């Protein structure tokens, strides 16, 4: 008998519920999680950074008494001061809350303790080391061993790393015994950096791959009001390429967002596709995008429409390149 997967195929990302770019009320957040549960979501991902504790608190309240069969992941690597004045230009709505990187063993323990308190939980199914881009040595040398010990003790379930660059996660896959790697924005209709070394290493080591950021922060939703790419206004070259992809989808009567979601999900290395939602409507739409039947002829048409001069199909130089 085949072993059950570590995580469900579809996950709900909670960053938008914490007011990422746009405020979300308590009632709206609760409704989104309620509808998500009714729709079939059984995996919810959160982090201390998301609203500086707000996403964790909202998720905990919404799931209270309904945890059976539901898996939850949170992250470590940042310590939150929920009362400190918010830095100007922060991406989350609100005027309070700051985060400080800390990948020490003590920082991991303090971060996880605070997360469990905010969510009203005594256990979490998955803990990910969050964005250790500039702290590789400490994350590998201190944060990972701390999580490995917690896993061995049964204090947490699975452990892993969550990032939006692919090189360092590949090191975690090959140099440690993580269970999960979450890569955001690096395997999409516009970006392919994760499909080489990272996906290959994860497959070889049996590491469960979670792909997030399938809309590249907005541009691949097909909504002109969210024409952002990697959290910045999309440059002209990205918009032009995205329009070619949209037109190719239109020829088959397929929404661009559905193609973007399923493009990630259909890769054989990918175990879970993680989609963020700010409302009940978005949660339902995301689910429907992944369940929609798409013609096989769409994929070669998208490959042609999205073709670039780069050998890996990427948009020029990225943070993963020297």
Backbone torsions as a table, in degrees:
resi	resn	phi	psi	omega
1	UNK	NA	135.1	179.7
2	UNK	-66.6	142.7	178.2
3	UNK	-72.6	140.9	179.8
4	UNK	-63.6	143.7	179.9
5	UNK	-65.3	152.5	-178.9
6	UNK	-64.0	-37.9	-179.9
7	UNK	-135.8	156.1	174.6
8	UNK	-63.3	164.4	-177.6
9	UNK	-71.3	-24.0	-177.8
10	UNK	-122.7	132.7	178.0
11	UNK	-125.9	157.5	-179.6
12	UNK	-109.4	118.4	176.9
13	UNK	-90.6	131.0	-170.2
14	UNK	-98.6	1.9	179.5
15	UNK	-55.0	-44.4	179.7
16	UNK	-61.0	-30.3	-179.5
17	UNK	-68.0	-15.7	179.3
18	UNK	-95.5	15.2	177.2
19	UNK	82.9	39.0	176.7
20	UNK	-70.9	110.7	-176.9
21	UNK	72.3	-37.3	-175.8
22	UNK	-131.8	131.3	178.9
23	UNK	-59.2	142.9	176.0
24	UNK	-128.6	128.1	-177.4
25	UNK	-74.8	164.5	177.4
26	UNK	-60.1	-41.8	-179.1
27	UNK	-65.9	-41.1	179.2
28	UNK	-64.1	-41.6	179.7
29	UNK	-65.0	-44.5	180.0
30	UNK	-62.6	-40.6	179.6
31	UNK	-65.3	-38.3	179.7
32	UNK	-61.8	-44.4	-179.5
33	UNK	-71.2	-36.9	176.7
34	UNK	-59.5	-49.6	-179.9
35	UNK	-66.4	-37.1	178.2
36	UNK	-59.9	-44.1	178.1
37	UNK	-63.0	-43.1	179.1
38	UNK	-64.7	-34.3	-178.1
39	UNK	-72.2	-33.4	178.9
40	UNK	134.7	-2.7	176.3
41	UNK	-61.2	135.2	176.7
42	UNK	-133.0	13.9	175.8
43	UNK	-139.0	126.3	-179.3
44	UNK	-126.0	128.2	179.7
45	UNK	-109.8	135.7	179.4
46	UNK	-141.6	-175.6	180.0
47	UNK	-167.9	151.4	175.4
48	UNK	-56.4	-35.5	-177.4
49	UNK	-62.2	-30.9	-172.5
50	UNK	-70.1	99.0	-176.9
51	UNK	71.9	15.3	178.2
52	UNK	54.7	52.7	178.9
53	UNK	102.3	-17.0	-174.8
54	UNK	-65.5	-44.2	-179.4
55	UNK	-62.0	-41.9	179.2
56	UNK	-63.7	-43.6	179.4
57	UNK	-63.1	-44.8	-179.1
58	UNK	-65.0	-42.0	178.7
59	UNK	-63.9	-44.3	179.6
60	UNK	-59.5	-44.0	179.5
61	UNK	-65.4	-41.8	-176.4
62	UNK	-69.4	-30.1	-178.4
63	UNK	-93.0	-5.4	-176.4
64	UNK	-55.6	123.9	-179.5
65	UNK	78.8	3.0	-177.1
66	UNK	-128.8	25.4	-173.3
67	UNK	-76.7	-14.2	-175.3
68	UNK	-59.6	124.6	178.2
69	UNK	76.8	2.5	-178.7
70	UNK	-105.2	135.3	177.8
71	UNK	-110.6	141.9	-176.0
72	UNK	-129.6	136.2	172.1
73	UNK	-121.1	144.8	169.7
74	UNK	-134.5	-173.3	-170.0
75	UNK	-136.5	161.7	176.3
76	UNK	-130.3	162.6	-179.5
77	UNK	125.5	-10.7	175.5
78	UNK	-133.7	136.9	173.0
79	UNK	-102.7	135.2	-171.3
80	UNK	-104.6	133.6	167.0
81	UNK	-111.4	102.0	-173.5
82	UNK	-72.1	-15.4	-176.1
83	UNK	-103.5	-9.7	-178.8
84	UNK	-69.0	146.9	177.8
85	UNK	-59.0	136.2	-179.3
86	UNK	-70.7	134.7	177.0
87	UNK	-62.3	145.7	177.8
88	UNK	-60.8	140.3	177.3
89	UNK	79.8	9.5	-179.6
90	UNK	-63.6	148.5	-175.8
91	UNK	-77.4	-15.4	179.3
92	UNK	-99.0	139.2	179.2
93	UNK	-66.0	151.0	179.8
94	UNK	117.7	168.0	-177.7
95	UNK	-119.9	6.9	179.9
96	UNK	-132.4	146.7	175.7
97	UNK	115.8	127.5	175.7
98	UNK	-138.5	163.2	179.6
99	UNK	-130.7	141.8	176.9
100	UNK	-124.7	128.6	178.1
101	UNK	-63.1	137.0	174.8
102	UNK	-158.6	105.2	-179.1
103	UNK	-106.4	19.8	176.0
104	UNK	-75.4	163.9	177.8
105	UNK	-61.3	-40.3	177.7
106	UNK	-65.4	-40.1	178.0
107	UNK	-62.2	-40.5	176.9
108	UNK	-60.4	-46.8	-179.1
109	UNK	-62.5	-44.2	-178.8
110	UNK	-67.3	-40.3	-180.0
111	UNK	-64.3	-47.0	-178.4
112	UNK	-65.4	-40.9	178.1
113	UNK	-59.3	-43.6	179.6
114	UNK	-66.3	-39.2	179.4
115	UNK	-63.6	-45.2	179.2
116	UNK	-62.6	-38.6	178.1
117	UNK	-64.5	-44.6	-179.8
118	UNK	-63.4	-37.5	-178.0
119	UNK	-86.2	-9.2	-178.0
120	UNK	67.9	36.4	-177.0
121	UNK	-121.5	159.5	174.2
122	UNK	-108.9	-4.3	-173.2
123	UNK	-155.1	147.0	174.8
124	UNK	-132.2	142.8	-172.4
125	UNK	-73.2	-28.4	-176.2
126	UNK	-150.1	133.5	174.9
127	UNK	-122.8	127.0	-177.7
128	UNK	-113.4	138.0	171.2
129	UNK	-75.5	122.3	-165.5
130	UNK	-102.8	117.1	171.2
131	UNK	53.7	53.9	178.9
132	UNK	-83.8	27.8	-173.1
133	UNK	-44.3	-51.2	-175.7
134	UNK	-99.1	14.6	-176.2
135	UNK	-136.0	38.3	-173.2
136	UNK	-58.9	-45.1	-175.9
137	UNK	-62.3	-45.8	-179.1
138	UNK	-70.5	-37.6	180.0
139	UNK	-64.3	-43.1	179.0
140	UNK	-73.7	-36.5	-173.2
141	UNK	-89.5	-21.4	-177.1
142	UNK	-126.1	-51.6	-176.7
143	UNK	-64.6	-46.6	-178.3
144	UNK	-62.8	-50.3	179.1
145	UNK	-58.2	-34.3	178.7
146	UNK	-64.0	-43.6	178.6
147	UNK	-69.0	-37.7	178.1
148	UNK	-59.1	-40.9	178.7
149	UNK	-66.5	-42.2	178.5
150	UNK	-63.0	-39.1	177.3
151	UNK	-64.3	-43.9	-179.8
152	UNK	-61.9	-34.2	-180.0
153	UNK	-79.9	-9.7	-177.8
154	UNK	80.9	11.2	-179.2
155	UNK	-75.5	-25.1	173.8
156	UNK	-134.9	167.3	177.5
157	UNK	-85.2	-106.1	-180.0
158	UNK	-86.1	163.8	178.4
159	UNK	-134.9	158.4	-179.8
160	UNK	-174.8	-158.9	-178.5
161	UNK	-136.6	144.2	178.5
162	UNK	-129.7	121.6	-174.9
163	UNK	-149.0	172.5	173.6
164	UNK	-120.2	24.8	166.8
165	UNK	-130.3	155.6	-170.5
166	UNK	-102.4	-18.3	-174.1
167	UNK	-68.7	-52.1	-178.2
168	UNK	-66.0	-41.1	174.0
169	UNK	-56.7	-33.7	176.7
170	UNK	-63.7	-38.2	175.6
171	UNK	-62.4	-43.1	178.2
172	UNK	-60.5	-41.5	-179.2
173	UNK	-63.6	-41.4	-174.1
174	UNK	-88.0	-25.4	-174.1
175	UNK	-104.6	-9.4	-178.3
176	UNK	-130.0	-175.2	179.6
177	UNK	-115.2	48.5	177.6
178	UNK	-71.7	158.0	179.1
179	UNK	-96.6	-30.3	-169.7
180	UNK	-138.3	142.3	168.2
181	UNK	-125.8	127.2	176.5
182	UNK	-107.2	120.5	179.4
183	UNK	-120.1	125.0	-174.2
184	UNK	-111.3	127.4	172.8
185	UNK	77.3	0.9	-176.4
186	UNK	-108.3	5.4	168.1
187	UNK	-140.4	93.5	-176.3
188	UNK	-143.6	179.3	174.4
189	UNK	-61.9	-18.6	-179.0
190	UNK	-108.3	-18.5	-174.4
191	UNK	-134.8	138.1	-177.3
192	UNK	-130.8	16.0	-172.3
193	UNK	-59.3	-27.3	-175.4
194	UNK	-80.9	-15.4	-169.3
195	UNK	-74.5	-14.6	-178.6
196	UNK	-87.9	-101.2	-174.4
197	UNK	-60.9	-45.0	-174.5
198	UNK	-64.1	-52.0	-179.1
199	UNK	-64.2	-38.7	178.9
200	UNK	-63.9	-44.5	179.6
201	UNK	-65.0	-42.1	-179.4
202	UNK	-63.4	-42.3	178.3
203	UNK	-63.1	-43.4	-178.7
204	UNK	-64.9	-34.8	-176.8
205	UNK	-95.1	-2.3	-179.4
206	UNK	71.8	30.1	179.6
207	UNK	-89.7	130.8	-178.9
208	UNK	-72.8	127.4	-178.7
209	UNK	-100.4	125.6	171.7
210	UNK	-109.7	125.6	177.7
211	UNK	-107.2	125.0	175.2
212	UNK	-119.7	-178.7	177.5
213	UNK	61.1	35.1	-174.5
214	UNK	-68.6	-18.0	177.2
215	UNK	-96.6	9.5	-178.2
216	UNK	50.0	42.2	176.5
217	UNK	73.7	9.9	172.0
218	UNK	147.3	-36.9	-171.0
219	UNK	-61.7	-29.8	-177.6
220	UNK	-89.2	6.6	172.4
221	UNK	-75.7	-19.8	-175.2
222	UNK	82.5	2.1	178.8
223	UNK	-92.0	117.4	-177.0
224	UNK	-63.5	-17.5	178.9
225	UNK	-80.6	-8.4	178.9
226	UNK	-122.2	46.9	-178.2
227	UNK	-82.7	58.8	176.8
228	UNK	-111.3	148.4	-179.7
229	UNK	-131.8	118.1	-176.6
230	UNK	53.1	44.0	172.3
231	UNK	71.4	12.9	176.5
232	UNK	-128.4	159.7	174.9
233	UNK	-54.8	130.7	-176.1
234	UNK	-65.4	129.3	176.9
235	UNK	-68.7	165.0	-175.1
236	UNK	-57.6	-40.4	-178.5
237	UNK	-63.3	-37.5	178.2
238	UNK	-69.2	-43.3	179.2
239	UNK	-62.3	-39.6	-180.0
240	UNK	-65.5	-44.1	-179.8
241	UNK	-67.0	-39.3	178.2
242	UNK	-63.2	-38.9	178.5
243	UNK	-64.1	-37.6	176.3
244	UNK	-62.6	-41.2	178.1
245	UNK	-64.6	-42.2	179.7
246	UNK	-61.8	-42.5	-180.0
247	UNK	-65.2	-38.7	177.4
248	UNK	-63.1	-40.8	177.0
249	UNK	-63.3	-42.0	-177.1
250	UNK	-61.2	-32.3	179.1
251	UNK	-63.1	-23.7	178.8
252	UNK	-105.7	4.8	-178.8
253	UNK	68.6	32.5	-175.8
254	UNK	-114.2	131.0	174.1
255	UNK	-65.0	141.2	178.9
256	UNK	-56.4	-40.1	-178.0
257	UNK	-62.1	-37.0	178.7
258	UNK	-65.8	-42.3	177.7
259	UNK	-63.9	-41.0	-179.6
260	UNK	-62.7	-42.8	-179.6
261	UNK	-66.8	-46.0	-176.4
262	UNK	-76.1	-24.7	175.3
263	UNK	-57.2	-46.4	179.1
264	UNK	-67.5	-44.4	-173.3
265	UNK	-66.0	-27.8	-172.9
266	UNK	-81.9	-9.7	178.4
267	UNK	-68.7	133.2	-175.4
268	UNK	-63.7	-20.5	178.7
269	UNK	-79.9	-18.1	-172.5
270	UNK	-85.9	124.2	178.1
271	UNK	-96.5	-30.7	-176.9
272	UNK	-141.0	136.8	172.0
273	UNK	-107.4	122.4	-174.3
274	UNK	-105.6	120.5	-175.9
275	UNK	-122.6	123.3	178.9
276	UNK	-80.7	149.1	179.2
277	UNK	-145.0	140.3	179.5
278	UNK	-102.2	-2.9	-175.6
279	UNK	-156.5	168.8	175.5
280	UNK	-62.7	-38.1	179.5
281	UNK	-62.3	-45.9	179.8
282	UNK	-64.7	-38.3	179.0
283	UNK	-61.2	-43.2	179.5
284	UNK	-68.0	-42.8	179.5
285	UNK	-61.0	-44.4	179.9
286	UNK	-59.9	-44.6	178.8
287	UNK	-60.2	-46.2	-179.4
288	UNK	-63.1	-36.9	178.3
289	UNK	-59.0	-39.4	-177.9
290	UNK	-78.9	-21.7	-178.5
291	UNK	-94.1	-14.6	-175.9
292	UNK	-63.8	140.8	176.5
293	UNK	-80.9	123.5	-178.9
294	UNK	-116.9	142.7	-179.9
295	UNK	-71.3	142.0	179.7
296	UNK	-62.3	-27.9	-179.8
297	UNK	-66.0	-16.6	-179.7
298	UNK	-64.1	-38.4	-170.0
299	UNK	-67.4	-46.4	174.9
300	UNK	-64.3	-30.7	177.1
301	UNK	-65.8	-38.8	177.9
302	UNK	-69.7	-36.5	177.1
303	UNK	-60.5	-42.7	179.7
304	UNK	-68.9	-42.9	-178.4
305	UNK	-66.5	-33.1	-176.7
306	UNK	-95.4	7.0	-175.1
307	UNK	-62.7	138.9	175.5
308	UNK	-125.6	179.3	178.3
309	UNK	-79.1	-15.6	-179.8
310	UNK	-71.1	139.2	-177.9
311	UNK	-63.8	-29.4	-177.9
312	UNK	-96.4	5.4	178.6
313	UNK	78.3	12.6	-177.6
314	UNK	-88.6	168.3	-179.8
315	UNK	-93.0	75.9	177.8
316	UNK	70.5	-154.6	-176.5
317	UNK	-79.1	142.2	-178.8
318	UNK	-127.1	178.7	-179.9
319	UNK	-64.5	-19.4	-179.9
320	UNK	-80.6	-12.8	-174.7
321	UNK	-101.7	153.2	-179.0
322	UNK	-69.1	NA	NA
